Amino acid sequence: MGITEASVIGRLSSMPLYTSDYRLEPWVGVLNDPNLHPDGREIVEICPIDLHEVLSRPCINTIPSASPFEGSDEIHLSPVFEIGDHLMFGATAYVFMEFLEIIADILGCPLPQKVVSEYKWTDLLP
């Protein structure tokens, strides 16, 4: 992406990726040069996100799914975010949700309520 310098602010929660044997280890930082360039291989497009706009939405869409924890019958609401012409879901959306919770708390504003959307997993997965 062409990141040459960043000031690290902190770390978000580590998250297992259930589709692989990897873990997502997200960090938050401030870029000294916000001009990013996708490399075309792993990153094809960079989608800017207006946090104020997302926090002012009437709701956060979710898809009900089984709990990722073995032996649990609990239904879990997986977040889905509309970002431009794209849908953010899965591990990326969970990390973004945690980040939004922190930002909403810092700004003293409420987090939009989670609602079950009309999205289905077939709308998101190739």
C-alpha positions in Angstrom: 0.0 0.0 0.0 3.0 2.3 0.1 3.0 2.9 3.9 6.4 4.2 4.8 5.7 5.7 8.2 2.9 5.3 10.8 2.4 6.1 14.5 1.0 3.1 16.2 -1.8 3.9 18.6 -2.7 0.5 19.9 -3.8 -3.1 19.3 -7.3 -4.5 18.8 -8.4 -8.0 19.8 -6.7 -11.0 18.1 -9.2 -13.0 16.1 -9.1 -16.5 14.7 -9.9 -16.8 11.0 -12.3 -19.8 10.9 -11.6 -20.4 7.2 -7.9 -21.0 7.8 -5.4 -21.7 10.5 -4.4 -18.1 10.8 -5.2 -15.3 13.3 -5.9 -11.7 12.4 -3.7 -9.4 14.6 -5.2 -5.9 14.0 -3.3 -2.7 15.0 -4.5 0.9 14.8 -2.2 3.7 13.7 -2.1 7.1 12.2 -0.5 7.4 8.8 2.0 10.2 8.2 1.3 10.1 4.5 -2.3 9.1 3.8 -1.6 8.6 0.0 -2.0 4.9 -0.3 -1.5 2.8 -3.4 -2.9 -0.8 -3.7 -0.3 -3.2 -4.9 -2.8 -4.9 -7.3 -2.0 -8.4 -6.0 -3.2 -8.7 -2.4 -4.8 -5.3 -2.2 -6.8 -4.3 -5.3 -8.7 -1.3 -4.0 -8.6 1.0 -0.9 -12.0 2.1 0.3 -12.0 5.2 2.6 -14.5 5.1 5.4 -16.1 8.1 7.0 -16.4 7.1 10.7 -18.8 9.9 11.5 -21.1 8.8 8.7 -21.0 5.1 9.8 -21.7 6.2 13.4 -24.6 8.3 12.3 -26.3 5.4 10.4 -29.7 4.4 11.9 -28.4 0.8 12.3 -25.7 -1.7 11.8 -26.9 -4.6 9.6 -26.2 -8.1 10.7 -26.7 -11.7 9.5 -27.7 -14.3 12.0 -25.3 -17.2 12.2 -24.5 -20.0 14.5 -22.0 -19.2 17.3 -18.4 -19.9 16.3 -17.8 -21.6 19.6 -18.1 -25.3 19.6 -21.0 -26.7 21.6 -22.9 -23.4 21.7 -26.5 -23.2 20.4 -26.4 -19.5 20.6 -27.3 -17.4 17.5 -24.7 -14.8 16.8 -25.2 -11.5 14.8 -22.4 -11.0 12.3 -22.0 -7.4 11.2 -22.2 -6.3 7.6 -21.2 -2.8 6.6 -22.0 -1.0 3.3 -18.9 0.8 2.3 -19.3 2.5 -1.1 -20.2 -0.2 -3.6 -18.8 -2.9 -1.4 -20.0 -5.0 1.6 -17.6 -5.5 4.5 -18.2 -8.8 6.4 -16.4 -11.6 8.2 -13.3 -10.9 10.2 -12.8 -7.5 8.7 -16.3 -6.4 9.8 -15.7 -7.8 13.4 -12.5 -5.8 13.7 -14.2 -2.7 12.3 -17.0 -3.2 14.8 -14.6 -3.3 17.7 -12.9 -0.1 16.4 -16.3 1.6 16.0 -17.2 0.7 19.6 -13.9 2.3 20.8 -14.4 5.4 18.6 -18.0 5.9 19.7 -17.0 5.7 23.4 -14.2 8.3 22.8 -16.6 10.6 21.0 -19.4 10.0 23.5 -21.8 9.1 20.9 -24.1 6.0 20.8 -23.2 3.1 18.6 -26.0 2.4 16.0 -28.2 -0.5 17.0 -27.5 -3.9 15.4 -30.5 -5.2 13.4 -31.0 -8.4 11.4 -30.8 -7.3 7.8 -32.1 -8.9 4.6 -28.6 -9.9 3.6 -27.9 -13.6 3.4 -24.5 -15.3 3.4 -25.1 -16.2 -0.3 -25.2 -12.4 -1.0 -21.7 -12.1 0.4 -19.8 -15.2 -0.5 -18.6 -15.9 -4.1 
